[in-house]
Each structure stands twice: as C-alpha cells, then as structure tokens.
Amino acid sequence: MAQRLIVVGGDAAGMTAASQARRRRDRSDLEIVAFERGRFTSYSACGIPYWISGVVPERDQLVARSPAAFRDDFDIDVRLRHEVTAIDLTRREVVARDLDGGGEVRERFDDLVYAAGAVPTKPGWADTTAAGVFGVQTLDDGAALREWLDADPAPRRAVVVGGGYVGVEMAEALVQRGLEVTLVEQSEQPMSTVDEDMGALVAEAMRGVGIGIRTGVEVTGVEERDGRVSAVVTSDGPVPADVVVLGLGVRPNTALAEAAGLPLGPTGGVRVDLRMRVAGVPGVWAAGDCVETLHRVSGLPVHVPLGTHANKQGRVAGINIGGGYATFPGVIGTAVTKVCDLEVGRTGLRERDAAASGFEFVSVVTESTNRAGYYPGARSMTVKLIAERPGGRLLGAQIVGWSEAAKRIDALAVALWNGMTVDEMTGLDLGYAPPYAPVWDPVLIAARKAVDALARAGR
C-alpha cells in the first residue's frame, strides 16, 4: 500500500511541501491529499492590496497555481472548502468538514504537514453585526472587501485600524481608489517594524498623499446606521467610516495543533527543528505562518509571517518527506513595502530588539540620494544602521526613501546574514553609475558613519 501524506492548508507552505514531495515520489509510492478551507490554492496574500487598488486588474493574477493544476501536474488530491477540525495522532487520522456540502470525512496519514497559516488579530469590538468591517488575511477576504467597495453606492470614507504592513498598504490602496482614508494606530508612529524615528518619516509621507493619521489612539468600537458601519469609536472621538479595514497583525493559527498535542513555542507558533519536523512527533511536519523559527541575530525564537519564509519552509519539508535532506536556517526579518512612492525596508534588529537581546550597540542615521546628485531624478534616502559594540558587527538596518531605496536593504541583509562588521562593509564592491547610485552608495556612507560612531564610543 502506498504511503499517504495529508496537508492541512492549501497555500504557500502546504502546497510547496506537497509539490516537492511529489517531485521525488510518484503516486504508487505516495498519495497526497490537501485540505483547504478557502476557495483558492497557492495565491499571493501580499498582492491583495494591489488588487484592491486596481494596480493588479484581475483576482486570478494572484493565483500561482490552481487546484486543477495541482491535480493534473502533480497528482495531488486538493479538496477546497474542507476545514480540518481534528488531528488524531494515535489513530493517524484527520477529520475534515465539508463547508459547502456538509458532512465529515476521515483520512488516514503516514505523514502530515501542518500548514494552517496565521489568523488576523481581531479585537472584541470587531465582532459587530454592522456590515462593512473587513480583515484581509485571505483571498476570500479580499474578494469580500472588493465587492463592498464596488457596490452602489460606493463607500466614500475608510478607516484602517492598525499601522503595520497590511494597514499601510491597505491605506494606500484605498487612497488610490479615491476614498477619504484615516489610519488609526495605538502606537506613536505607524510601521512599528522600524524604529520610531524612521516610522515618523513614513507618517509624514502618508500625510503627504492625503492619508489622515491618528496615532496614540485606541479603537473601542464601531457605530452603525441601517445595519452598516458609520463610524469608528476611538479614545479621541468618533471617526466617520463607510468601510473599516483591520490591519492589526496576525498570530499563528495553532488552535488545531494545540488540541492535537503538538508542541508550541514561546511565540505561540508550532515548534519545529531545522528540517521542519514537529518537535517530538514522528511523521508530523509544520511550515509557514503557523510555525516559529530562529532569528539568526538574536538567537531567539520569532514569528515572522512572510510568504518568502513559507515557500522556503514548505520546500524543505517536502524535500525531506520525499526522501531528500534539507534544512531551513532561520530568518533575519528582512521586509520591504511602500506607501505610494515612498519605499521602506528593514532587516535584523531594531534598537529595542537589540536592547532586549542584551547587545551593546551604536546606531547611526544618514541622508543620501539614490543617484548622483546631478543626475535627473535624484531623490533622498534615509539609512539607519545598528552595530554591536565594540566589534562593529551589523545587527540591523532600516531604509526609508524614494525611488530605488527599498531594495538596497538586500545588500545590508546579505552583510547581516554573513556576520559582517560595518568596517568590512565600507569596502563592499557595490555597483556605481550616476543613474543608479552616487559614487559613495548610501549603504557605504552609512557603514562609514557607523565606523566613526564606534570609534567615538570606544574613546
């Protein structure tokens, strides 16, 4: 009898694991069944704001591979609208509910990939009967929001609650659709993934494109009229709204895993080893936004829900299930986003992360341009580096700027990944031509300033 692999979750991590396992083992050796509670497989959740805005015209452009393609190309039995409700490790079975047709199915497994993703943080006040309050975690969520925005009469005023990546990107999307947008954030600045001084630059740019920002404000509820949301109630008074979008972050979707007895770590994610095996549970693997992983700089477990990690982790799990050998080496928290024309990048530790991890450090902020100052289109860029004292090892970096700013974080991420010091970084052989960089690239200018700061600190 062929062995059987069950996959819980049909997005990036789960379907990558299934595909990689299939590449190494045919159907006579391994049957694969994947359960997905939504209507789509392998789609780009990160692309939802750009479909909402209209930059991406069609929803299906976000779908990398359809269920039919998985069936035809990989012989994977994909069951949409099936929610796994229980995992029985003793009997090696999963129980799934058919959300459309009703009824339950039980399927045995030899190997199990738990790839249930993350669930959005949803405060109690968001459990309202008022129509017009949306999260944007899944493509189904995005479709519901898009339908609301396209309705007649179309909403005119939007409130985005939360100033993280999703909140900022959704605020941009709604402005591009012509709505009057207010972003409400409990912290003092949006974009808490960067330090407050860099977040202030993001806030300034958002205001410059017409997004209202209320920081240091707590949302306590919503008001409704005729069954539809009409305002968001805050500690600073009501904010009128015809549509409300939640951007309060996510947490690992581990309720099912915890009920089954799978071990969770301090971040709330499933604990796995470098091969993506669930700790102490033979034949069970986990990958994607539901797991915690190692931060290579702090050495601490972290939960960093990004599609890049989910795909890599799923690939590692699938290779190992297929009989190969692969490991996932951890993360350093590299991420980029934009607000209209403003670009934001970060990698490694923020100042508060470095302090919490026990590092002594210096931090420097430099201003430069993306191109030679005399070349048309030269625009400003702010680079922040955090370096360990006294040795100068790079601990983290942040960039806020205009054209060609964000992807410079990749050079800093490579330096960070490989444990380089800021002194070593000053000699990096980076590309130069006036249309692409000044003769001293902003990365090199920041590294030089960090070296000088370390020398002053040493004195």
C-alpha atoms as one frame of an Amber mdcrd trajectory, in Angstrom:
protein
   0.000   0.000   0.000   1.250   3.483  -0.886   2.069   5.794   1.974  -0.221
   8.765   2.440   0.635  12.430   3.026  -2.076  14.754   4.362  -1.566  18.503
   4.037  -3.548  20.902   6.242  -3.643  24.235   4.410  -3.510  24.817   0.658
  -1.468  27.987   0.344   2.273  28.646   0.018   3.821  26.328   2.611   1.395
  23.428   2.295   1.269  23.194  -1.488   5.006  23.757  -1.870   5.605  20.875
   0.533   3.150  18.687  -1.385   4.716  19.564  -4.757   8.265  18.927  -3.582
   7.301  15.566  -2.083   5.600  14.602  -5.351   8.679  15.517  -7.409  10.564
  12.806  -5.501   7.882  10.139  -5.099   5.204   9.025  -7.562   1.618   8.072
  -6.785   2.364   4.358  -6.468   4.654   5.248  -3.582   2.916   8.302  -2.051
  -0.682   9.508  -2.154  -1.161  13.197  -1.328  -4.377  14.814  -0.101  -4.508
  18.547   0.658  -7.347  20.193   2.603  -8.033  23.918   2.165 -10.923  25.693
   3.878 -10.993  28.534   1.318 -11.681  28.650  -2.410  -8.125  29.130  -3.669
  -4.711  27.460  -3.534  -1.213  28.931  -3.770  -2.120  32.600  -4.051  -0.297
  35.790  -3.113  -1.905  37.234   0.002   0.715  40.002  -0.204  -0.777  41.040
  -3.527  -4.305  41.590  -2.192  -3.852  45.359  -1.543  -2.702  45.820  -5.144
  -5.757  44.000  -6.479  -7.965  46.111  -4.195  -6.356  49.300  -5.556  -6.709
  48.194  -9.172  -2.962  48.090  -9.879  -3.454  44.342 -10.418  -6.610  44.179
 -12.593  -7.745  40.593 -12.068  -8.051  38.480  -8.925  -6.798  35.332 -10.650
  -3.492  37.043 -11.430  -2.674  36.495  -7.743  -3.133  32.717  -8.029   0.150
  30.968  -8.752  -1.337  27.508  -9.333  -4.965  26.389  -9.350  -6.348  23.234
  -7.713  -6.823  21.745 -11.198  -3.149  22.330 -11.984  -2.111  20.570  -8.792
  -4.334  17.623  -9.704  -3.192  17.428 -13.331   0.502  18.251 -12.949   1.272
  16.756  -9.533  -1.483  14.193  -8.943  -2.431  15.914  -5.662  -5.987  15.450
  -4.417  -6.927  19.034  -3.484 -10.148  19.413  -1.519 -11.318  23.008  -1.367
 -13.825  24.233   1.217 -12.815  21.440   3.559 -11.843  22.521   7.062  -9.781
  20.119   9.140 -11.401  20.035  12.578  -9.291  17.425  14.376  -5.973  15.626
  14.165  -5.783  12.224  15.860  -2.113  11.370  16.343  -2.912   7.992  17.923
  -5.038   6.743  15.029  -3.011   8.776  12.483  -6.163  10.366  11.088  -7.528
  13.808  10.317 -11.199  14.773  10.456 -12.401  17.373   7.937 -15.765  19.106
   7.478 -17.167  19.834   4.029 -18.150  23.501   4.368 -20.377  23.508   1.292
 -21.802  20.017   1.033 -21.943  19.197   4.730 -20.764  16.024   6.358 -17.391
  14.856   7.596 -14.569  12.797   6.147 -11.778  10.910   7.902  -8.465  10.319
   6.186  -5.508   8.342   7.460  -1.960   9.611   7.127   1.583   8.347   7.384
   2.990  11.878   7.159   1.208  15.119   7.964   2.145  18.669   7.019   0.525
  21.261   9.272   0.447  24.495   7.245  -2.597  26.273   8.654  -1.075  29.746
   8.307  -1.935  32.647  10.572  -5.144  34.281  11.760  -5.656  38.041  11.990
  -5.675  39.749  15.348  -9.322  40.648  15.868 -10.340  42.679  18.916 -13.686
  42.118  20.585 -15.219  45.279  19.168 -14.719  43.911  15.623 -17.278  41.160
  16.312 -20.034  43.513  15.284 -23.288  42.985  13.435 -22.588  46.096  11.356
 -21.721  45.314   7.748 -18.592  46.890   6.307 -15.822  45.686   8.676 -13.183
  43.591   6.931  -9.946  41.736   7.520  -7.690  40.956   4.561  -5.903  37.760
   5.558  -7.062  35.541   2.686  -8.035  35.966  -0.948 -11.619  35.223   0.078
 -11.360  38.181   2.497 -10.031  40.368  -0.296 -12.883  39.345  -2.574 -15.441
  40.294   0.085 -13.826  43.724   0.555 -13.589  44.304  -3.186 -17.296  43.511
  -3.569 -18.148  46.057  -0.833 -16.016  48.738  -2.472 -17.569  48.095  -5.889
 -21.145  48.242  -4.582 -23.585  51.039  -5.353 -23.476  53.407  -3.585 -19.708
  53.072  -3.234 -18.190  53.916   0.172 -16.505  57.313   0.381 -14.772  57.235
   3.790 -12.472  54.473   5.010 -10.816  53.846   8.365  -7.842  51.497   8.567
  -7.163  50.233  12.092  -3.503  49.372  12.608  -0.360  50.772  11.013   1.671
  47.649  10.201   2.402  46.355   6.710  -1.197  45.405   5.921  -2.607  48.616
   7.366  -0.207  50.875   5.487  -0.633  49.010   2.204  -4.422  48.995   2.514
  -4.451  52.710   3.295  -2.515  53.283   0.079  -4.892  51.029  -1.877  -7.979
  52.854  -0.630  -6.498  56.284  -1.380  -5.744  55.113  -4.906  -9.404  54.123
  -5.232 -10.362  57.690  -4.362 -11.595  57.191  -0.799 -11.015  59.576   2.073
  -8.759  57.484   4.340  -7.879  57.731   8.029  -5.383  55.353   9.639  -5.769
  54.830  13.391  -2.760  53.472  15.279  -2.382  52.863  19.007   1.404  53.427
  18.938   3.047  56.804  18.493   4.032  56.054  14.894   2.871  53.702  12.137
   5.190  50.931  10.936   6.293  49.518  14.280   8.576  47.153  12.363  11.034
  50.060  12.159  12.230  52.376  14.911  10.074  55.388  15.782  12.362  57.921
  14.093  12.037  56.017  10.817   8.323  55.470  11.365   7.919  59.230  11.637
   9.226  59.561   8.067   6.594  57.071   6.913   3.858  59.011   8.708   4.988
  62.259   7.095   4.833  60.704   3.634   1.394  59.206   4.282   0.036  62.576
   5.293   1.595  63.988   2.129  -0.585  61.762  -0.050  -3.738  62.670   1.848
  -3.976  59.854   4.402  -5.146  61.111   7.778  -3.225  59.578  10.677  -4.284
  59.401  14.301  -1.561  57.913  16.479  -1.656  57.137  20.183  -5.370  56.393
  19.777  -7.274  53.288  20.865 -10.298  51.964  18.981 -13.115  50.870  21.284
 -15.997  50.104  18.938 -17.998  50.997  15.854 -21.206  52.897  15.266 -23.764
  51.702  12.751 -26.673  53.085  10.796 -29.207  50.875   8.995 -27.053  47.832
   9.669 -23.916  49.343   8.104 -20.850  50.763   9.796 -20.990  54.551  10.042
 -18.060  55.432  12.334 -15.180  54.014  14.336 -15.297  54.918  18.032 -11.876
  55.868  19.442 -10.400  57.312  22.608 -10.043  60.541  20.606 -13.661  60.613
  19.437 -15.552  59.019  16.521 -14.103  58.814  13.007 -16.708  58.615  10.209
 -16.416  55.484   8.079 -18.317  53.679   5.336 -15.793  50.828   5.395 -13.356
  49.636   8.082 -10.268  47.539   7.354  -8.391  45.728  10.124  -4.600  45.784
   9.917  -3.710  44.725  13.460  -1.285  41.949  12.592  -1.616  38.182  12.802
  -0.830  35.309  15.128  -0.024  31.670  14.360  -3.101  29.575  13.565  -2.373
  26.815  16.066  -5.678  26.048  17.818  -5.985  22.756  15.933  -2.324  21.908
  16.530  -2.581  22.624  20.237  -5.723  20.497  20.555  -3.867  17.632  18.891
  -0.989  17.934  21.346   1.608  19.443  19.011   4.200  21.483  20.927   4.053
  25.275  20.761   6.902  27.663  21.436   7.005  30.975  23.304   5.792  32.929
  20.262   2.692  30.732  20.006   3.930  29.029  16.832   4.481  25.311  16.366
   7.993  24.227  17.425   9.948  22.598  14.602  13.559  21.607  14.007  15.724
  22.753  11.089  14.172  20.090   8.820  10.658  21.391   9.671   9.809  18.294
  11.729   7.479  18.980  14.651   9.492  18.503  17.813   8.985  15.037  19.311
   6.154  13.959  16.950   7.368  11.474  14.293   5.922  11.880  10.812   4.444
  15.314  11.502   5.862  18.423   9.844   4.883  22.096  10.010   5.717  25.104
   7.860   4.656  28.651   7.094   2.947  31.301   9.183   1.897  28.784  11.856
   5.453  27.980  12.989   8.096  29.832  14.924  11.666  29.937  13.724  15.116
  31.051  14.840  16.282  34.636  14.482  19.892  34.350  13.341  20.995  37.584
  15.020  19.278  37.478  18.410  19.294  33.683  18.653  15.697  33.821  19.909
  12.555  32.159  18.537  10.436  34.533  16.461   7.215  34.505  14.459   7.774
  36.257  11.129   4.813  35.554   8.798   6.043  36.178   5.260   5.405  34.335
   2.015   9.141  34.056   1.347   9.661  32.014   4.515   6.519  29.943   3.945
   7.657  28.864   0.497  11.178  28.031   1.675   9.939  26.105   4.700   7.415
  24.175   2.608  10.161  23.276   0.149  12.377  21.998   2.972   9.562  19.889
   4.439   8.659  18.438   1.027  12.247  17.523   0.179  12.610  15.697   3.478
   9.261  13.902   3.131  10.338  12.874  -0.374  13.466  11.209   0.965  15.981
  14.021   0.473  17.721  16.205   3.013  17.204  19.946   3.502  17.205  22.457
   6.351  15.755  25.903   6.989  18.482  28.036   8.585  16.337  30.732  10.218
  15.441  34.334   9.447  16.730  37.845   9.962  13.424  39.660   9.435  14.065
  41.285   6.061  10.994  43.007   4.618  10.062  45.814   2.235   6.902  47.765
   1.496   5.812  51.098   0.075   3.348  53.917   0.629   2.617  55.341  -2.802
   6.096  56.467  -3.908   7.785  56.120  -0.503   9.728  52.872  -0.017  10.517
  51.213   3.319  12.964  48.381   4.018  14.264  46.713   7.160  16.396  43.774
   8.234  17.727  42.414  11.506  17.098  44.008  14.882  15.532  47.345  15.754
  17.026  49.354  18.616  14.539  47.921  21.099  15.200  44.383  19.852  18.949
  44.828  20.265  18.496  46.182  23.782  16.102  43.363  24.734  18.596  40.800
  23.414  21.337  42.218  25.637  23.511  43.825  22.965  25.522  46.985  23.490
  25.301  48.954  20.273  25.527  52.229  18.418  23.012  53.439  15.865  23.545
  55.983  13.097  21.237  57.703  10.623  22.483  59.075   7.305  20.903  61.041
   4.474  21.901  60.417   0.889  20.445  60.160  -2.612  19.515  57.228  -4.797
  21.560  58.545  -7.746  24.341  61.010  -8.390  23.062  64.390  -7.232  23.436
  65.922 -10.692  21.566  63.115 -12.462  17.863  63.752 -13.195  15.537  62.032
 -10.737  17.901  62.011  -7.762  15.842  61.714  -4.571  16.534  61.454  -0.870
  17.089  58.295   1.151  17.477  57.804   4.912  19.537  54.821   6.078  19.812
  53.660   9.684  22.358  51.102  10.868  22.636  49.412  14.260  26.065  47.931
  15.055  27.297  45.937  18.033  29.836  47.437  20.397  32.774  47.158  20.427
  33.356  44.834  17.469  31.059  46.533  14.977  29.049  43.532  13.786  25.968
  44.715  11.933  22.812  43.990  13.979  20.114  45.686  11.943  19.315  48.196
   9.223  16.382  50.289   8.046  15.837  52.373   4.923  13.141  54.934   4.142
  13.325  56.783   0.850  12.025  57.314  -2.622  12.858  55.644  -5.915  15.283
  52.679  -5.688  15.521  52.862  -1.901  13.894  49.716  -0.505  15.778  47.047
  -2.443  19.089  48.381  -1.129  18.093  46.580   2.057  19.108  43.364   0.278
  22.787  44.302   0.319  22.502  45.003   4.037  20.624  41.728   4.583  23.434
  39.757   2.921  26.016  41.524   5.083  23.930  40.817   8.176  23.339  37.153
   7.228  27.085  36.627   6.917  28.023  38.382  10.154  29.936  41.264   8.581
  31.155  44.236  10.573  30.425  47.777   9.448  34.163  48.251   8.907  34.182
  45.310   6.471  31.113  46.759   4.782  32.898  50.006   3.905  34.919  48.016
   1.366  31.967  46.349  -0.360  32.267  46.491  -4.139  28.810  47.837  -4.939
  27.657  48.880  -8.387  28.160  52.506  -9.404  26.916  54.612 -12.282  25.265
  58.050 -11.989  21.774  56.766 -12.978  21.876  54.160 -10.181  23.967  55.484
  -7.287  26.235  58.272  -6.141  29.941  57.425  -6.139  29.536  56.548  -2.441
  26.426  54.394  -2.272  24.053  55.153   0.642  24.935  51.736   2.119  28.643
  52.638   2.171  28.014  56.107   3.591  26.003  54.598   6.455  28.709  51.975
   7.126  31.399  54.673   7.297  29.345  56.719   9.737  28.813  53.635  11.912
  32.569  53.019  11.993  33.081  56.614  13.161  30.379  56.217  15.837  32.034
  53.064  17.161  35.374  54.865  17.360  33.812  57.705  19.332  32.082  55.223
  21.647  35.395  53.456  22.217  37.059  56.662  23.243
